[in-house]
Amino acid sequence: MKKSNEPKAAVRTSPRKQVPAKPLTKKPSRRKPKPQAQRSADTRNRLIDAAIACLARVGYSATTVTLVAEEAEVSRGAMTHQYPAKNDLMLAVVEAVYERDGEHYRRTVAEKSPMRWIQDLPATMWDVISQPSGIAVIEIMLASRSDRELADKLRSVQRNIDMTAHQWIVERLESAGLRDRPDGEAVHRLFVAAIRGLSLEGLFRRDRAGVEKSVAVLSEILGILYPATAVRSSSQS
């Protein structure tokens, strides 16, 4: 059988479809982990906030380390690493509350004239000490009556707080053109104790109007102890 000399018909092939290239996707960047010191500080702040919430809500006796760890959403191990014992945490609460309260007082200084700040001090103290953080500190103080170790350490911490706070009040008096009284430390202690007592009173009486009247009386007493504040009160804004 003879082979055909006719040229073979070209086989037509359909052009290949071009598949669009997939866009390059960037891998999500991993967040740089916080330094260990920062993570520890964050854990301590969470535990302190949780302890304050528990103390204000259920009192000292019911504020167990387990409850605080659950409130802070941290493990018991992480908690005991920062605060080996409950007393360690309670003392940290007292010191942290003092630092936070100090920030509040410093903000109010920037908002008022020096004289007006002194005149409003009892009301400012009430705003600070009647907060859950202030109630938490009161709970710790009351509990120290039956815990000698806590009482000894708390007295030392509180003594330093009182000295620093009073010195700061003296500076505020001087900025208003006033001089501290010879018994200024006793006056300071009296006002702090009075406001703390009113805070406890407010917990069960729930009579805010009555408490505000008592705070107003403290302002009048302040005017008697420091007459310049009362004399100038009508002309200060």
QUIVEN-V466850 format. One record per residue. N is the residue number from 1. RES is the residue in three letters. PHI is phi in whole degrees, -180 to 180 (none if undefined). OMEGA is omega in whole degrees, -180 to 180 (999 if undefined). NEAR is the number of other ideal C-beta (glycine too) atoms within 10 Angstrom. Layout:
N/RES/PHI/OMEGA/NEAR  N/RES/PHI/OMEGA/NEAR
This chain:
1/MET/none/-177/3  2/LYS/-76/176/4  3/LYS/-79/179/5  4/SER/-76/179/7  5/ASN/-90/-179/5  6/GLU/-71/180/6  7/PRO/-64/180/6  8/LYS/-71/178/6  9/ALA/-68/-180/6  10/ALA/-66/-180/6  11/VAL/-83/-180/5  12/ARG/-81/177/5  13/THR/-115/179/6  14/SER/-73/-179/5  15/PRO/-62/180/5  16/ARG/-68/176/6  17/LYS/-75/179/6  18/GLN/-82/179/6  19/VAL/-85/-179/6  20/PRO/-60/-179/6  21/ALA/-67/178/6  22/LYS/-69/180/6  23/PRO/-64/179/6  24/LEU/-70/179/6  25/THR/-99/179/6  26/LYS/-76/176/6  27/LYS/-69/180/6  28/PRO/-57/-179/6  29/SER/-70/179/6  30/ARG/-78/178/6  31/ARG/-67/179/6  32/LYS/-68/-178/6  33/PRO/-62/178/8  34/LYS/-68/175/11  35/PRO/-60/-178/9  36/GLN/-58/-179/8  37/ALA/-62/179/8  38/GLN/-69/179/10  39/ARG/-63/179/12  40/SER/-65/179/14  41/ALA/-63/178/13  42/ASP/-62/179/12  43/THR/-64/179/18  44/ARG/-63/179/17  45/ASN/-64/178/12  46/ARG/-64/180/19  47/LEU/-67/179/24  48/ILE/-66/178/24  49/ASP/-61/180/17  50/ALA/-66/179/22  51/ALA/-63/178/27  52/ILE/-61/-179/25  53/ALA/-61/-179/18  54/CYS/-68/-180/22  55/LEU/-61/-179/24  56/ALA/-71/-175/19  57/ARG/-88/-173/14  58/VAL/-122/179/13  59/GLY/89/-173/14  60/TYR/-68/-174/20  61/SER/-60/-178/9  62/ALA/-81/179/10  63/THR/-85/179/27  64/THR/-89/178/12  65/VAL/-64/178/17  66/THR/-65/180/10  67/LEU/-63/-180/16  68/VAL/-65/179/26  69/ALA/-62/178/19  70/GLU/-66/179/14  71/GLU/-63/-179/18  72/ALA/-82/-177/21  73/GLU/59/174/9  74/VAL/-128/-180/18  75/SER/-76/177/11  76/ARG/-61/180/12  77/GLY/-63/179/8  78/ALA/-65/-180/17  79/MET/-70/-178/24  80/THR/-68/176/14  81/HIS/-67/180/12  82/GLN/-84/-177/17  83/TYR/-134/-175/22  84/PRO/-57/-178/11  85/ALA/-132/-180/12  86/LYS/-60/180/18  87/ASN/-60/178/18  88/ASP/-62/179/13  89/LEU/-67/-178/22  90/MET/-64/177/26  91/LEU/-66/177/19  92/ALA/-64/177/17  93/VAL/-62/-179/25  94/VAL/-59/-179/19  95/GLU/-68/-180/14  96/ALA/-67/179/20  97/VAL/-63/178/22  98/TYR/-62/180/18  99/GLU/-65/-179/9  100/ARG/-69/177/14  101/ASP/-63/179/19  102/GLY/-60/178/15  103/GLU/-63/179/8  104/HIS/-65/179/13  105/TYR/-60/-179/17  106/ARG/-65/176/10  107/ARG/-66/-179/9  108/THR/-68/178/15  109/VAL/-61/-178/15  110/ALA/-74/-175/7  111/GLU/-97/-173/9  112/LYS/-135/172/15  113/SER/-70/-179/14  114/PRO/-55/-179/17  115/MET/-68/179/21  116/ARG/-63/180/17  117/TRP/-63/178/20  118/ILE/-63/-179/26  119/GLN/-62/-178/22  120/ASP/-89/-174/18  121/LEU/-57/179/21  122/PRO/-58/179/22  123/ALA/-67/178/15  124/THR/-66/178/19  125/MET/-62/178/22  126/TRP/-63/179/21  127/ASP/-58/-177/15  128/VAL/-82/-171/19  129/ILE/-73/-180/21  130/SER/-80/178/20  131/GLN/-72/177/18  132/PRO/-52/179/15  133/SER/-65/177/23  134/GLY/-67/177/21  135/ILE/-64/179/21  136/ALA/-61/179/26  137/VAL/-64/178/27  138/ILE/-62/178/18  139/GLU/-60/180/23  140/ILE/-66/179/24  141/MET/-62/180/18  142/LEU/-64/-179/12  143/ALA/-68/-177/20  144/SER/-66/178/20  145/ARG/-61/-177/9  146/SER/-112/180/10  147/ASP/-134/-173/16  148/ARG/-63/-180/9  149/GLU/-62/178/10  150/LEU/-63/-178/20  151/ALA/-62/-179/15  152/ASP/-63/-179/10  153/LYS/-70/-179/17  154/LEU/-67/179/20  155/ARG/-60/179/12  156/SER/-64/179/11  157/VAL/-63/-177/15  158/GLN/-67/179/18  159/ARG/-61/179/10  160/ASN/-66/179/12  161/ILE/-63/-178/18  162/ASP/-62/-179/15  163/MET/-64/-179/11  164/THR/-66/-178/12  165/ALA/-65/-179/17  166/HIS/-66/178/18  167/GLN/-62/179/12  168/TRP/-68/176/14  169/ILE/-64/177/19  170/VAL/-59/178/16  171/GLU/-64/178/13  172/ARG/-68/177/17  173/LEU/-62/-179/22  174/GLU/-64/179/12  175/SER/-67/177/14  176/ALA/-93/180/19  177/GLY/80/-178/11  178/LEU/-114/175/17  179/ARG/-113/179/11  180/ASP/-69/177/18  181/ARG/-76/175/13  182/PRO/-58/179/8  183/ASP/-101/-175/11  184/GLY/-58/180/16  185/GLU/-63/179/16  186/ALA/-66/177/11  187/VAL/-63/179/18  188/HIS/-60/180/19  189/ARG/-63/180/14  190/LEU/-63/-177/14  191/PHE/-68/178/18  192/VAL/-63/-180/15  193/ALA/-64/-180/10  194/ALA/-64/-179/19  195/ILE/-67/177/23  196/ARG/-63/178/18  197/GLY/-63/178/13  198/LEU/-66/177/22  199/SER/-65/176/20  200/LEU/-65/179/14  201/GLU/-60/-179/14  202/GLY/-68/-178/18  203/LEU/-65/-177/12  204/PHE/-108/179/7  205/ARG/-84/180/11  206/ARG/52/-178/9  207/ASP/-121/-176/12  208/ARG/-64/-180/10  209/ALA/-62/179/6  210/GLY/-65/179/13  211/VAL/-64/-179/18  212/GLU/-64/175/14  213/LYS/-64/179/10  214/SER/-66/178/17  215/VAL/-64/177/19  216/ALA/-64/177/12  217/VAL/-64/177/12  218/LEU/-61/177/19  219/SER/-65/177/16  220/GLU/-65/178/11  221/ILE/-63/178/15  222/LEU/-60/178/18  223/GLY/-66/177/17  224/ILE/-73/-179/9  225/LEU/-72/178/15  226/TYR/-126/-172/20  227/PRO/-54/-178/10  228/ALA/-61/-180/15  229/THR/-70/179/22  230/ALA/-74/-178/15  231/VAL/-65/-174/10  232/ARG/-91/-172/17  233/SER/-60/-177/14  234/SER/-73/-176/6  235/SER/-104/-179/7  236/GLN/-98/178/16  237/SER/-113/999/6
